[in-house]
Amino acid sequence: MLRVGVIGVGSMGQNHARIYSEMGCLVGVNDAFPDSAKYVAKRLGTNVFDSVDDLLANVDAVSICTPTTSHFAVAKKAIELGKAVLVEKPFTGDETQARTLCELAEANKVTLASGFVERFNPVVAATKEALAVGKFGRLVSIGSRRVSSLPGRIRDVGVIKDLAIHDVDVIRHITGQEVRSVYALGGRMNGLKFEDHANFLMDMGNSVIATVEVNWLTPMKVRNVSLTCSSGFAQMDYMDQSLKFSSSMVQGMDDADMSQIPMVLDVHHVFVKREEPLRRELESFLNAAEMSSQAEVDGWDALANLRVCNAALLSLAGGQQVDMSETFEPGSSMSVI
């Protein structure tokens, strides 16, 4: 069994540590705040490492759950030491750094995963499968809403890179398409350094339009996705892992006057086996790490997601649509339309 460590034990890092501990592979934790590391280590019955170097010397794989600004330096050190690495979203805040990590991982033949936990939500797999087999018909548009009150933990990114990046990843995954262009609107209402609300429109190609709504202004948490399809309307909820599909059933067939035909709404609940997404994500990461193979959601996925979010921020600042070209290629440039 691989020996695993967690660097950074804030809210997300504590969840990583908990699950690794339940798996029986957690060796220890490290945090910039020693008291936080000691608290988590005592609760989970594991070791505290006083430095990142000490932790890396004793593990085969590591989750990096520190603030975004430190992701690159810590991940680079771990990869150069040959450790399998999972970097929490948004991976890095900089595209050049993200690309460097991807190339370094390939050169060192180590697994590099990116922490986009919603990709492992069972309801996402159920939705993608239903579309693939034609259960919903052809996808016309997909819209996500991820809103909540202002979290206390965010200091170094805005709502687009903290929240919207999840939905960018899921939309890319479900559609199997890369984003062609982005147009975003939003701003700041809470006096933050970064944006706290945004809505953006994405052209996914194949006549599919995607929308993303995120904010830190809503008094309740909402996490859902709606899909308008040629055969009806699908609604996906991340939190309760539910998926339902609504379509119209025609009663009577009087072609002489279609407006008089009664329409009955048929709502079908698609079965979804509920599981903890983060556990599925970490199991996938460790399986890849054991084989030194490519992660299910790797660094290149993270870079693609990051580019879309940077395009949205560019659009937000300039008030114009941003062209990302027809096909995503690492290193390709963006231009304002």
C-alpha positions as CSV (number, residue, x, y, z in Angstrom):
1,M,0.0,0.0,0.0
2,L,1.2,3.5,-0.8
3,R,2.3,5.8,2.0
4,V,0.3,9.0,1.7
5,G,0.6,12.5,3.2
6,V,-1.4,15.7,3.2
7,I,0.1,19.1,3.0
8,G,-2.3,21.8,4.2
9,V,-5.1,20.7,6.6
10,G,-7.6,23.4,6.2
11,S,-11.2,22.4,5.5
12,M,-10.5,20.4,2.4
13,G,-7.1,19.1,3.6
14,Q,-8.8,17.7,6.7
15,N,-11.2,15.7,4.4
16,H,-8.3,14.3,2.4
17,A,-6.6,13.3,5.6
18,R,-9.8,11.7,7.0
19,I,-10.3,9.6,3.9
20,Y,-6.7,8.5,3.6
21,S,-6.8,7.6,7.3
22,E,-9.9,5.5,6.7
23,M,-8.1,3.8,3.9
24,G,-5.2,3.0,6.2
25,C,-2.6,4.7,4.1
26,L,-2.1,8.1,5.9
27,V,1.4,8.6,7.1
28,G,1.2,12.1,8.3
29,V,0.2,15.8,7.8
30,N,2.0,19.1,7.5
31,D,0.6,22.6,7.8
32,A,2.0,26.1,7.9
33,F,0.1,26.4,11.2
34,P,1.6,23.7,13.5
35,D,-1.3,23.7,15.9
36,S,-3.7,22.9,13.0
37,A,-1.5,20.0,12.0
38,K,-1.2,18.7,15.6
39,Y,-5.0,18.9,16.0
40,V,-5.7,16.9,12.9
41,A,-2.9,14.4,13.6
42,K,-4.2,13.7,17.1
43,R,-7.8,13.3,15.9
44,L,-6.7,10.8,13.2
45,G,-3.9,9.1,15.1
46,T,-1.2,10.0,12.6
47,N,2.1,11.9,12.5
48,V,2.9,15.6,12.3
49,F,5.8,16.6,10.0
50,D,7.4,19.9,10.8
51,S,8.4,20.6,7.2
52,V,7.2,19.8,3.7
53,D,10.6,18.2,3.1
54,D,10.3,15.9,6.0
55,L,6.8,14.8,4.9
56,L,7.9,14.2,1.3
57,A,10.8,12.1,2.5
58,N,8.4,9.7,4.1
59,V,5.6,9.3,1.5
60,D,5.0,7.9,-1.9
61,A,2.1,10.2,-2.7
62,V,0.8,13.5,-1.5
63,S,-2.3,15.7,-1.6
64,I,-1.5,19.4,-1.7
65,C,-4.3,21.4,-0.1
66,T,-2.5,24.6,0.7
67,P,-3.5,28.0,-0.5
68,T,-3.4,28.3,-4.3
69,T,-0.4,30.6,-4.3
70,S,1.8,27.9,-2.8
71,H,0.6,25.0,-5.0
72,F,3.3,25.4,-7.7
73,A,6.3,25.4,-5.5
74,V,5.2,22.5,-3.3
75,A,4.0,20.4,-6.3
76,K,7.2,21.0,-8.2
77,K,9.3,19.8,-5.3
78,A,7.2,16.7,-4.9
79,I,7.2,15.8,-8.6
80,E,11.0,16.3,-8.8
81,L,11.3,13.8,-5.9
82,G,9.2,11.3,-7.8
83,K,6.1,11.5,-5.7
84,A,2.6,11.1,-7.1
85,V,0.8,14.3,-6.5
86,L,-2.8,15.5,-6.3
87,V,-3.1,19.3,-6.4
88,E,-6.4,20.7,-5.2
89,K,-8.3,23.0,-7.5
90,P,-7.8,25.5,-9.1
91,F,-4.4,23.7,-9.5
92,T,-2.4,26.9,-9.9
93,G,-3.4,30.4,-10.6
94,D,-1.0,30.7,-13.5
95,E,-1.2,28.9,-16.8
96,T,2.6,28.8,-17.3
97,Q,3.1,27.2,-13.9
98,A,0.3,24.7,-14.6
99,R,1.9,23.7,-17.9
100,T,5.3,23.4,-16.2
101,L,3.9,20.9,-13.7
102,C,2.3,18.9,-16.4
103,E,5.5,18.6,-18.4
104,L,7.6,17.9,-15.3
105,A,5.3,15.1,-14.3
106,E,5.5,13.5,-17.8
107,A,9.3,13.9,-17.8
108,N,9.5,12.2,-14.3
109,K,6.9,9.6,-15.2
110,V,4.8,10.3,-12.1
111,T,1.1,10.6,-11.6
112,L,-0.2,14.2,-11.5
113,A,-3.9,14.6,-10.6
114,S,-6.0,17.7,-10.2
115,G,-8.6,18.0,-7.5
116,F,-11.9,18.5,-9.3
117,V,-14.1,16.6,-7.0
118,E,-17.4,17.1,-8.9
119,R,-16.1,15.0,-11.7
120,F,-16.3,12.1,-9.3
121,N,-19.9,12.8,-8.2
122,P,-22.0,9.8,-9.2
123,V,-24.7,12.0,-10.7
124,V,-22.2,13.4,-13.2
125,A,-21.3,9.9,-14.4
126,A,-25.0,9.1,-14.6
127,T,-25.8,12.2,-16.7
128,K,-22.9,11.7,-19.1
129,E,-23.9,8.0,-19.6
130,A,-27.6,9.0,-20.2
131,L,-26.5,11.5,-22.9
132,A,-24.1,9.0,-24.5
133,V,-26.8,6.3,-25.0
134,G,-29.3,8.9,-26.3
135,K,-31.7,8.7,-23.3
136,F,-32.2,12.5,-23.3
137,G,-31.8,13.0,-27.0
138,R,-29.3,15.6,-28.4
139,L,-27.9,18.2,-26.0
140,V,-28.9,21.7,-26.8
141,S,-27.8,23.7,-23.8
142,I,-26.4,23.1,-20.4
143,G,-26.5,25.5,-17.5
144,S,-25.0,25.3,-14.0
145,R,-25.8,27.3,-10.8
146,R,-23.3,27.1,-7.9
147,V,-24.1,29.8,-5.3
148,S,-23.7,30.3,-1.6
149,S,-22.8,32.8,1.1
150,L,-19.3,34.2,1.4
151,P,-16.9,31.5,2.8
152,G,-14.3,32.5,5.4
153,R,-11.6,30.3,3.9
154,I,-11.1,32.1,0.6
155,R,-8.2,34.6,0.4
156,D,-6.4,34.3,-2.9
157,V,-8.9,33.7,-5.7
158,G,-12.4,35.0,-6.6
159,V,-15.6,33.1,-7.1
160,I,-14.7,32.1,-10.7
161,K,-11.6,30.2,-9.8
162,D,-13.0,28.9,-6.5
163,L,-16.5,27.8,-7.7
164,A,-17.0,28.2,-11.4
165,I,-14.0,26.2,-12.3
166,H,-15.8,23.1,-11.0
167,D,-18.6,23.6,-13.4
168,V,-16.3,24.4,-16.3
169,D,-14.7,21.0,-15.7
170,V,-18.0,19.1,-15.5
171,I,-19.3,20.9,-18.6
172,R,-16.2,20.0,-20.6
173,H,-16.5,16.4,-19.3
174,I,-20.2,15.9,-20.0
175,T,-20.1,17.5,-23.5
176,G,-16.8,16.1,-24.5
177,Q,-16.0,19.5,-26.0
178,E,-13.5,22.3,-25.4
179,V,-14.7,25.8,-24.9
180,R,-14.6,28.0,-28.0
181,S,-15.4,31.4,-26.6
182,V,-16.4,33.0,-23.3
183,Y,-18.4,36.1,-22.4
184,A,-18.7,37.0,-18.8
185,L,-20.4,39.6,-16.6
186,G,-20.1,40.1,-12.9
187,G,-18.3,42.1,-10.2
188,R,-17.7,42.7,-6.5
189,M,-20.3,43.6,-3.9
190,N,-18.6,42.6,-0.6
191,G,-15.6,44.8,-0.9
192,L,-13.4,41.9,-1.8
193,K,-10.1,42.0,-3.7
194,F,-11.7,39.5,-6.2
195,E,-15.0,39.1,-7.9
196,D,-17.8,37.6,-5.8
197,H,-20.5,37.1,-8.5
198,A,-20.3,36.2,-12.2
199,N,-22.4,34.8,-15.0
200,F,-20.8,33.6,-18.2
201,L,-21.7,32.1,-21.5
202,M,-19.6,29.5,-23.3
203,D,-19.8,28.3,-26.9
204,M,-19.0,24.6,-26.7
205,G,-19.2,23.9,-30.4
206,N,-21.7,21.4,-32.1
207,S,-24.4,24.1,-31.5
208,V,-24.2,23.5,-27.7
209,I,-24.4,26.6,-25.4
210,A,-23.3,26.5,-21.8
211,T,-23.9,29.0,-19.0
212,V,-22.4,29.2,-15.5
213,E,-23.8,31.2,-12.6
214,V,-21.7,31.6,-9.4
215,N,-21.8,33.9,-6.5
216,W,-21.0,34.3,-2.8
217,L,-24.2,36.4,-2.2
218,T,-26.9,33.8,-1.8
219,P,-28.0,32.9,1.7
220,M,-28.3,29.2,0.9
221,K,-26.1,26.7,-1.0
222,V,-27.3,25.7,-4.4
223,R,-25.4,23.2,-6.6
224,N,-27.3,22.1,-9.7
225,V,-27.1,21.7,-13.5
226,S,-29.9,21.8,-16.0
227,L,-29.8,20.3,-19.5
228,T,-32.1,21.2,-22.4
229,C,-32.2,18.3,-24.8
230,S,-34.1,17.4,-28.0
231,S,-36.2,14.9,-26.1
232,G,-36.8,16.9,-22.9
233,F,-35.2,18.6,-19.9
234,A,-32.8,17.0,-17.4
235,Q,-32.1,18.4,-13.9
236,M,-29.0,17.3,-11.9
237,D,-28.4,18.1,-8.3
238,Y,-24.8,17.7,-6.9
239,M,-25.8,17.8,-3.3
240,D,-28.5,15.1,-3.1
241,Q,-27.0,13.3,-6.1
242,S,-30.4,13.2,-7.9
243,L,-31.1,13.2,-11.7
244,K,-34.5,13.6,-13.2
245,F,-35.7,13.9,-16.8
246,S,-38.9,15.6,-17.9
247,S,-40.6,15.1,-21.2
248,S,-44.0,15.7,-22.8
249,M,-46.4,12.9,-23.5
250,V,-49.0,13.5,-26.2
251,Q,-52.5,12.3,-25.5
252,G,-54.5,11.9,-28.7
253,M,-53.2,12.5,-32.3
254,D,-55.3,15.0,-34.1
255,D,-53.1,16.3,-36.8
256,A,-55.7,18.8,-37.9
257,D,-55.2,21.0,-34.8
258,M,-51.9,20.3,-32.9
259,S,-52.6,23.2,-30.5
260,Q,-55.6,21.3,-29.1
261,I,-53.6,18.1,-28.3
262,P,-53.3,17.7,-24.5
263,M,-49.7,17.5,-23.2
264,V,-48.9,15.5,-20.1
265,L,-45.5,16.0,-18.3
266,D,-43.7,12.8,-17.7
267,V,-41.0,13.0,-15.0
268,H,-38.5,10.1,-14.8
269,H,-36.0,9.8,-11.9
270,V,-32.8,8.3,-13.1
271,F,-31.2,5.9,-10.6
272,V,-27.9,7.2,-9.1
273,K,-25.9,5.1,-6.6
274,R,-24.9,7.6,-3.9
275,E,-21.2,7.7,-3.0
276,E,-18.8,10.3,-1.5
277,P,-17.2,12.1,-4.4
278,L,-14.0,12.9,-2.6
279,R,-13.5,9.2,-1.6
280,R,-14.0,8.2,-5.3
281,E,-11.5,10.9,-6.3
282,L,-8.8,9.8,-3.9
283,E,-9.3,6.1,-4.7
284,S,-8.9,7.0,-8.4
285,F,-5.7,9.0,-7.6
286,L,-4.1,6.2,-5.6
287,N,-5.0,3.6,-8.2
288,A,-3.3,5.7,-10.9
289,A,-0.3,6.3,-8.5
290,E,0.2,2.6,-7.9
291,M,0.4,2.0,-11.6
292,S,2.4,5.3,-12.3
293,S,-0.3,6.0,-14.9
294,Q,-2.2,9.0,-16.0
295,A,-4.7,10.3,-13.5
296,E,-8.4,10.3,-14.4
297,V,-8.5,14.0,-14.1
298,D,-4.9,15.2,-14.7
299,G,-2.9,18.3,-14.9
300,W,-3.8,19.0,-18.5
301,D,-7.5,19.0,-17.5
302,A,-6.7,21.5,-14.8
303,L,-4.9,23.7,-17.4
304,A,-7.9,23.6,-19.7
305,N,-10.2,24.6,-16.9
306,L,-7.8,27.3,-15.8
307,R,-7.7,28.8,-19.3
308,V,-11.5,29.0,-19.4
309,C,-11.6,30.8,-16.1
310,N,-8.8,33.2,-17.1
311,A,-10.8,33.9,-20.3
312,A,-13.9,34.6,-18.2
313,L,-11.9,37.0,-16.0
314,L,-10.5,38.7,-19.2
315,S,-14.0,39.1,-20.5
316,L,-15.2,40.4,-17.2
317,A,-12.5,43.1,-17.2
318,G,-13.0,44.1,-20.8
319,G,-16.7,43.6,-21.3
320,Q,-16.1,41.6,-24.5
321,Q,-16.3,38.0,-25.8
322,V,-13.0,36.2,-25.6
323,D,-12.1,33.7,-28.4
324,M,-10.3,30.6,-27.2
325,S,-10.0,29.0,-30.7
326,E,-11.8,25.9,-31.8
327,T,-9.5,23.4,-30.1
328,F,-7.7,23.6,-26.8
329,E,-4.0,23.3,-27.1
330,P,-1.6,23.9,-24.2
331,G,0.0,27.3,-24.8
332,S,-2.4,28.6,-27.3
333,S,-3.3,32.3,-26.9
334,M,-6.6,34.0,-26.3
335,S,-7.9,37.1,-28.2
336,V,-10.8,39.4,-27.5
337,I,-13.4,39.3,-30.3
